[in-house]
């Protein structure tokens, strides 16, 4: 049976991180959005013969995660949001308080100057019908509002689906959605973890460091009788948000959003594990502290190399606490009969 995977694009790169009303406002994907596009590619690339996209950058980049040159269809573009398009929601609430309050309970009330729902649905439905008419399994990257209008026209209601998820559709006089809001969850091989690191914008030195930490972490896990595959995946992705402040917490949030919740605690604690137990997170933390760049080292060498970066009393105190935790993890490792 012919299948269309109707995709909501990945997370956009909102300026300043503040969400805004975007219809025709053309934003690229955020690092998380690019990783969501990569996951879609891992899951769907071998299932489909054709890939289509809205012309807007956030959808096009999502489709490019599946195929390098998707066919652009103007009918898949997002609904024009009129006077609200490109404005932060905080500004919209300030400038149109009464209309905002009314739309909270009734989203059918139009935004000023916006493309009518009926017009957006008509051109989007025509685009979907055109895709079905060409035959073969396909993927199409589009946007929240037009997808919601289309699903509502099929009797599914105004369902909002997550960034980077898809709806499974089959052709018919009235296509029936088989699955709605499916988040891709392909197996994470070493190659795919490296692809996620690259999608997040990390340079080669970060990839080489993560690979070296993963080798050591999986070696320690095997010797300790732990889940070496899970620990290796977490170690490969422990610095996925390395270019951002508080990168351990950000990386953990990204993994949660990507459907990799089992890896998130290991990534969240790789900088500040308490050092009181040799659990999975402790193994990832210790492996990270035994690698400088892509070269293995001692805990003393690793912390001596980073000490000069600590210029405030708070930073020096945190540095000392992390060093003490890493030394205690080494002690616990030795007590288990595992020498580094």
C-alpha positions as CSV (number, residue, x, y, z in Angstrom):
1,X,0.0,0.0,0.0
2,X,1.3,3.5,-0.9
3,X,2.5,5.5,2.1
4,X,3.1,9.2,2.6
5,X,5.1,10.2,5.7
6,X,3.9,13.8,6.4
7,X,6.5,15.4,8.5
8,X,6.5,18.5,10.7
9,X,9.9,20.1,10.4
10,X,12.5,20.1,13.2
11,X,12.9,22.8,15.8
12,X,13.6,26.3,14.2
13,X,16.5,28.5,15.4
14,X,14.4,31.1,17.2
15,X,16.5,34.4,17.6
16,X,17.5,34.7,21.2
17,X,15.8,31.4,21.9
18,X,12.4,33.1,22.4
19,X,9.5,31.4,20.6
20,X,7.7,33.5,18.0
21,X,4.8,33.2,15.5
22,X,6.3,32.0,12.3
23,X,4.4,31.4,9.2
24,X,6.3,32.7,6.1
25,X,9.1,34.0,8.4
26,X,12.0,31.9,7.1
27,X,14.1,30.5,9.9
28,X,16.7,27.8,9.6
29,X,16.8,24.8,11.9
30,X,18.4,25.0,15.4
31,X,21.1,22.4,16.3
32,X,18.4,20.3,17.9
33,X,16.3,20.7,14.7
34,X,19.2,19.5,12.6
35,X,19.5,16.4,14.8
36,X,15.8,15.8,14.5
37,X,16.2,15.9,10.7
38,X,19.1,13.4,10.9
39,X,17.0,11.0,12.9
40,X,14.2,11.2,10.3
41,X,16.8,10.4,7.7
42,X,18.0,7.4,9.6
43,X,14.4,6.1,9.9
44,X,12.8,7.0,6.6
45,X,15.5,7.3,3.9
46,X,15.3,3.6,2.9
47,X,11.5,3.6,3.1
48,X,10.7,6.3,0.5
49,X,11.4,6.8,-3.2
50,X,10.5,10.5,-3.4
51,X,11.0,13.4,-0.9
52,X,9.1,16.7,-1.1
53,X,9.3,19.8,1.0
54,X,7.8,23.2,1.6
55,X,10.2,25.9,0.2
56,X,10.8,27.4,3.6
57,X,14.2,26.7,5.1
58,X,13.2,24.9,8.2
59,X,11.2,22.4,6.2
60,X,13.7,22.1,3.4
61,X,16.6,21.4,5.8
62,X,14.4,18.7,7.5
63,X,13.7,17.1,4.1
64,X,17.4,17.2,3.2
65,X,18.1,15.0,6.2
66,X,16.3,12.3,4.2
67,X,17.4,13.1,0.7
68,X,19.9,15.7,-0.5
69,X,17.7,17.4,-3.1
70,X,14.0,17.3,-2.1
71,X,11.4,18.6,-4.6
72,X,10.0,21.9,-3.4
73,X,6.2,22.3,-3.5
74,X,4.8,25.8,-2.7
75,X,1.5,24.2,-1.6
76,X,3.3,22.6,1.4
77,X,4.3,26.1,2.8
78,X,3.1,27.2,6.2
79,X,0.0,29.4,6.6
80,X,0.8,33.1,6.3
81,X,0.2,34.5,9.8
82,X,-0.4,38.1,8.7
83,X,0.5,40.9,11.1
84,X,1.6,38.4,13.7
85,X,4.1,36.7,11.4
86,X,7.7,37.0,12.8
87,X,6.6,38.5,16.1
88,X,7.5,37.1,19.5
89,X,4.5,35.8,21.4
90,X,5.3,38.1,24.3
91,X,4.9,41.1,21.9
92,X,1.7,39.7,20.4
93,X,0.2,39.4,23.8
94,X,1.2,43.0,24.6
95,X,-0.1,44.5,21.3
96,X,-3.3,42.4,20.9
97,X,-4.3,41.4,24.5
98,X,-8.1,41.0,23.8
99,X,-7.6,39.0,20.5
100,X,-4.9,36.9,22.1
101,X,-7.3,36.0,25.0
102,X,-10.2,35.2,22.6
103,X,-7.9,32.9,20.5
104,X,-6.8,31.1,23.7
105,X,-10.2,29.4,23.7
106,X,-11.1,29.6,20.0
107,X,-8.2,29.2,17.5
108,X,-10.6,29.6,14.6
109,X,-10.7,33.4,15.2
110,X,-8.4,34.7,12.5
111,X,-5.2,36.6,13.1
112,X,-5.2,40.1,11.5
113,X,-4.2,39.8,7.9
114,X,-3.6,36.1,8.0
115,X,-4.2,33.6,5.1
116,X,-7.7,32.2,5.6
117,X,-7.8,28.6,6.9
118,X,-9.9,27.6,3.9
119,X,-7.3,28.9,1.5
120,X,-4.3,27.3,3.3
121,X,-6.2,23.9,3.5
122,X,-7.2,24.0,-0.1
123,X,-3.6,24.5,-1.5
124,X,-2.1,22.0,1.1
125,X,-4.7,19.3,0.3
126,X,-4.0,19.8,-3.5
127,X,-0.3,19.4,-2.8
128,X,-0.9,16.1,-0.9
129,X,-3.2,14.8,-3.6
130,X,-0.5,15.6,-6.2
131,X,2.0,13.6,-4.2
132,X,-0.3,10.6,-4.1
133,X,-1.0,10.9,-7.8
134,X,2.7,10.3,-8.6
135,X,2.6,7.0,-6.9
136,X,5.2,5.3,-4.7
137,X,6.1,5.8,-1.0
138,X,7.1,9.4,-0.2
139,X,8.0,11.8,2.6
140,X,6.9,15.4,2.7
141,X,8.3,18.0,5.1
142,X,5.7,20.7,6.0
143,X,4.5,22.8,9.0
144,X,2.3,22.7,12.0
145,X,-0.7,24.8,11.1
146,X,-1.3,23.4,7.6
147,X,-0.8,19.8,8.9
148,X,-3.3,20.5,11.7
149,X,-5.8,21.9,9.2
150,X,-5.4,18.9,7.0
151,X,-5.8,16.4,9.8
152,X,-8.8,18.2,11.0
153,X,-10.4,18.0,7.6
154,X,-9.9,14.2,7.8
155,X,-11.7,14.0,11.1
156,X,-8.7,13.7,13.4
157,X,-9.2,17.1,15.1
158,X,-6.8,20.0,15.5
159,X,-3.9,17.8,16.7
160,X,-0.6,19.5,17.2
161,X,2.3,17.2,16.5
162,X,5.9,17.6,17.8
163,X,8.8,19.0,15.9
164,X,10.6,16.3,13.9
165,X,7.6,13.9,14.0
166,X,5.5,12.5,11.2
167,X,2.0,11.3,10.3
168,X,1.5,8.0,8.3
169,X,-1.0,8.5,5.5
170,X,-2.4,6.2,2.8
171,X,-4.3,7.4,-0.3
172,X,-8.0,7.2,-0.7
173,X,-11.1,9.4,-1.2
174,X,-10.6,10.5,2.4
175,X,-7.1,9.5,3.5
176,X,-7.1,8.0,7.0
177,X,-4.1,8.8,9.2
178,X,-2.7,5.5,10.4
179,X,-0.3,7.0,13.0
180,X,0.0,10.6,14.2
181,X,3.0,12.4,15.8
182,X,5.4,9.5,15.4
183,X,8.9,10.4,16.7
184,X,11.7,8.5,14.9
185,X,13.6,6.1,17.1
186,X,16.2,4.4,14.9
187,X,19.0,2.3,16.4
188,X,21.9,4.6,17.3
189,X,25.1,3.1,15.8
190,X,28.5,4.6,16.2
191,X,28.2,6.2,12.7
192,X,24.8,7.7,13.5
193,X,26.0,9.1,16.8
194,X,28.8,10.8,14.9
195,X,26.3,12.1,12.4
196,X,24.3,13.6,15.3
197,X,27.4,15.3,16.7
198,X,28.1,16.8,13.2
199,X,24.4,17.9,12.8
200,X,24.7,19.8,16.1
201,X,27.6,21.7,14.6
202,X,30.5,20.2,16.5
203,X,34.0,20.5,15.0
204,X,36.3,17.5,14.3
205,X,38.2,17.8,17.6
206,X,35.0,17.3,19.6
207,X,34.1,14.2,17.5
208,X,37.6,12.8,18.1
209,X,37.3,13.4,21.8
210,X,33.9,11.8,22.0
211,X,35.2,8.7,20.1
212,X,38.1,8.3,22.4
213,X,35.9,8.7,25.5
214,X,33.5,6.1,24.1
215,X,36.3,3.6,23.5
216,X,37.4,3.9,27.1
217,X,33.9,4.0,28.6
218,X,32.8,0.9,26.8
219,X,36.0,-0.9,27.8
220,X,35.4,-0.1,31.4
221,X,31.7,-1.1,31.2
222,X,32.6,-4.5,29.8
223,X,35.2,-5.1,32.6
224,X,32.6,-4.0,35.2
225,X,29.8,-6.2,33.7
226,X,27.7,-3.1,32.8
227,X,25.6,-2.3,29.7
228,X,28.5,-1.5,27.4
229,X,26.3,-0.5,24.4
230,X,24.3,2.0,26.4
231,X,27.4,3.5,28.0
232,X,29.1,3.7,24.7
233,X,26.2,5.6,23.1
234,X,26.1,8.1,26.0
235,X,29.8,8.6,25.8
236,X,29.7,9.2,22.1
237,X,27.1,11.9,22.7
238,X,28.3,13.3,26.0
239,X,29.6,16.5,24.4
240,X,26.8,16.9,21.8
241,X,26.2,20.5,23.1
242,X,29.8,21.2,23.7
243,X,29.7,24.6,21.9
244,X,27.0,26.0,24.3
245,X,27.1,27.1,28.0
246,X,26.1,24.5,30.5
247,X,26.6,21.9,27.8
248,X,25.9,18.8,29.9
249,X,22.4,20.0,30.8
250,X,21.7,21.2,27.3
251,X,22.9,18.0,25.8
252,X,20.7,16.0,28.2
253,X,17.6,18.1,27.2
254,X,18.4,17.5,23.5
255,X,18.5,13.8,24.0
256,X,15.2,13.8,25.9
257,X,13.7,15.7,22.9
258,X,15.2,13.2,20.5
259,X,13.6,10.3,22.3
260,X,16.8,9.1,23.9
261,X,15.7,9.5,27.5
262,X,17.7,6.5,28.7
263,X,21.0,8.3,27.7
264,X,20.1,11.8,29.1
265,X,21.1,11.2,32.8
266,X,24.5,9.8,31.7
267,X,25.1,12.9,29.7
268,X,23.7,15.3,32.3
269,X,26.1,14.0,34.9
270,X,29.3,13.7,33.0
271,X,30.7,17.0,34.3
272,X,29.5,16.9,37.9
273,X,29.0,13.3,39.0
274,X,29.1,13.2,42.8
275,X,31.7,10.4,42.7
276,X,30.1,8.4,45.4
277,X,29.0,5.4,43.3
278,X,30.3,3.6,40.2
279,X,27.1,3.6,38.2
280,X,26.6,4.1,34.4
281,X,26.9,7.9,34.7
282,X,30.0,7.5,36.8
283,X,31.7,5.4,34.1
284,X,30.9,8.0,31.4
285,X,32.1,10.8,33.7
286,X,35.4,9.0,34.6
287,X,36.1,8.1,31.0
288,X,35.7,11.8,30.1
289,X,38.1,12.8,32.8
290,X,40.7,10.3,31.6
291,X,40.9,11.7,28.1
292,X,42.5,15.0,27.0
293,X,41.5,15.7,23.4
294,X,41.7,12.2,21.9
295,X,44.6,11.0,24.1
296,X,44.2,9.0,27.4
297,X,45.6,10.7,30.5
298,X,45.5,10.5,34.3
299,X,42.9,12.4,36.4
300,X,45.7,14.6,37.7
301,X,46.9,15.5,34.2
302,X,43.4,16.2,33.0
303,X,42.6,18.6,35.9
304,X,46.0,20.3,35.8
305,X,45.3,21.1,32.2
306,X,42.0,22.8,32.9
307,X,42.8,24.5,36.2
308,X,44.1,27.7,34.5
309,X,40.6,28.3,33.0
310,X,39.1,28.7,36.5
311,X,39.5,32.4,37.2
312,X,36.8,32.9,40.0
313,X,36.6,31.4,43.5
314,X,33.3,29.7,42.4
315,X,35.0,28.1,39.4
316,X,38.0,27.0,41.4
317,X,35.7,25.4,44.0
318,X,33.7,23.5,41.3
319,X,36.9,22.4,39.7
320,X,38.2,21.0,43.0
321,X,34.9,19.2,43.7
322,X,35.0,17.6,40.2
323,X,38.6,16.5,40.7
324,X,37.8,15.0,44.1
325,X,34.8,13.1,42.6
326,X,36.9,11.8,39.7
327,X,39.6,10.6,42.1
328,X,37.0,8.8,44.2
329,X,35.6,7.1,41.0
330,X,39.1,5.9,40.3
331,X,39.3,4.5,43.9
332,X,35.9,2.7,43.5
333,X,37.1,1.3,40.1
334,X,40.3,-0.1,41.8
335,X,38.2,-1.6,44.5
336,X,36.3,-3.5,41.8
337,X,39.6,-4.9,40.6
338,X,39.7,-2.8,37.5
339,X,43.0,-1.0,36.9
340,X,43.3,1.8,34.4
